């Protein structure tokens, strides 16, 4: 069982050189246009060709604050790899694996500039918060990070299973920040009034708390025993596997996961690793509309996860505990506001017997902004750029953008740091 949670092996030297040498070093590198950080991909791959890994690491560090993590968890097929010109031959350069190779061979950490006498508080230690902290520390700012959990990392620690991302990768980022002088305050949950009150002690505050809840299914009996919130389900697993705390979730033989995003894939593949004999994903649209990357869907299928597309759950069946889930068979209509074809009910129903249900239909923010000082919309912080409606308080990541990727949250953190450094100097 333990081996099922291990992350895959990385490129060895020969594999990395072979892959790097396939790169055409395009004059107009489309791969860089596909990267949310505009990573200088052509340049760092060229340094691999020259066997100058230290230079490659410096180039990457200038574009990314979380390279050792983004190189693993980014949806590369939709970003850099998906834009590679070699896709025309169906053999795009595996940019993420090459970036990961650099991170395993060398570790470049820029030194902090002399202190400028300014302090910034970071609320939340997910990808937005940690990347903001890193760039501020390098710029000479004192940084305090406040985290409501026992350890740092946010979604990287609690939401992403260890078979995708090792906890050691998160620890490496945290250790780097500590070397730069960052102070962490764990088990500290701050409400809106607490955050506003902190203004007197800091020159700026950044809120990067992410989305910590799963949207309710909104169907009958969804509160029965045996129904899991996907984020709570993954958090319990990660506490045990990554932190050696608590116990693993107890599941039965048949598990139904509702939803088809990457969180749903993580939950389904984790249920397989927990020993479920059958794991089924129920999704109201078709494969083409599924939000998860094609790679994640393929990995789930290879591990035995079954997919029931065009099935919309309408009722959880059971007395005190789940025994089945009732779904309406759907058909696809015209596109809705998301651009995807709208699922339309057919009034035909099926029942899937199961022992557990895991809800993974999208993340939403926790309501801690209930005093109306920092303006919100459905608990998402309202901002002009990264500036909230309260002077000196900024925000970024999922609490601003909605559910996005680690790299997009990281980009927000870097943008905040750049803006604050320009303002404080």
Buried (B, 14 or more C-beta within 10 A) or exposed (E): EEEBBEBEEBBEEEBBBEBBEEBEEBEEBBBBEBBBBEBBBBBBBBBBEEEBBEBBBBBBBBBBBBBBBBBBBBBBBBBBBBBBBBBEEEEBBBBBBBBBBBBBBBBBBBEBEEEEEBBBBBBBBBBBBBBBBBBBBBBBBBBBBBBBBEBBBBBBBBBBBBBBBBBEBBBBBBEBBEEBEBEBBEEBEBEBEEBBEBBEEBBBBBBBBBBBBBBEBEBEBBEBEBBBBBBBBBBBBBBBBBBEEEEBBEBBEBBBBBBBBBBBBBBBBBBBBBEBEBBBBBBBBBEEBBBBBEBBBEBBEEBEBEBBBBBBBBBBBBEEEBBBBBBBBBEBEEEEEEEBBBBBEEEEBEEBEBBBBBBBBBBBBBEBBEEEBBEBEEBBBBBEEBBBBBEBBBBBBBBBBBBBBBBBBBBBBBBBBBBBBEEBE
